[in-house]
């Protein structure tokens, strides 16, 4: 048995924890940006749908 091999699981856990912290710190802002972007897209889609329904109503009234 090699010297220091008992520490290998501890090092692996430390590396996994650091990777998880980095992953969360990078992904969380991406989700926040996606949320604001999707809200903007939803507002634009609502405006387009209202315009399309208005135009369809004007065409069908004739």
C-alpha positions in Angstrom: 0.0 0.0 0.0 1.4 3.4 -1.0 2.0 6.0 1.5 -0.8 8.7 1.6 -3.3 6.5 -0.2 -5.7 7.0 2.7 -6.1 10.6 1.7 -7.3 9.9 -1.9 -11.1 9.9 -1.1 -10.7 13.1 0.9 -9.0 14.8 -2.0 -11.7 13.6 -4.3 -14.4 15.0 -2.1 -12.6 18.4 -1.9 -12.3 18.5 -5.7 -16.0 17.6 -6.2 -17.0 20.3 -3.7 -14.9 22.9 -5.4 -16.2 21.9 -8.8 -19.8 22.1 -7.5 -19.3 25.6 -6.1 -17.8 26.7 -9.4 -20.6 25.1 -11.4 -23.3 26.7 -9.3 -21.6 30.1 -9.4 -21.4 30.0 -13.2 -24.8 28.4 -13.9 -26.9 30.6 -11.5 -26.3 33.8 -13.5 -27.1 32.0 -16.7 -30.5 31.0 -15.4 -31.1 34.6 -14.2 -30.3 35.9 -17.6 -32.5 33.3 -19.3 -35.4 34.3 -17.0 -35.2 38.0 -18.0 -34.8 37.1 -21.6 -37.8 34.7 -21.6 -39.9 37.4 -19.9 -39.0 39.9 -22.6 -39.8 37.3 -25.3 -43.1 36.5 -23.6 -44.1 40.2 -23.6 -43.2 40.5 -27.3 -45.2 37.4 -28.1 -48.3 38.8 -26.3 -48.0 42.0 -28.3 -47.8 40.1 -31.6 -50.7 37.9 -30.7 -52.9 40.9 -29.8 -52.0 42.5 -33.1 -52.7 39.3 -35.0 -56.1 38.9 -33.3 -57.0 42.5 -34.0 -56.1 42.1 -37.7 -58.0 38.9 -38.0 -61.0 40.5 -36.3 -60.9 43.4 -38.8 -60.7 41.0 -41.8 -63.6 38.9 -40.6 -65.8 41.9 -39.9 -65.9 42.8 -43.6 
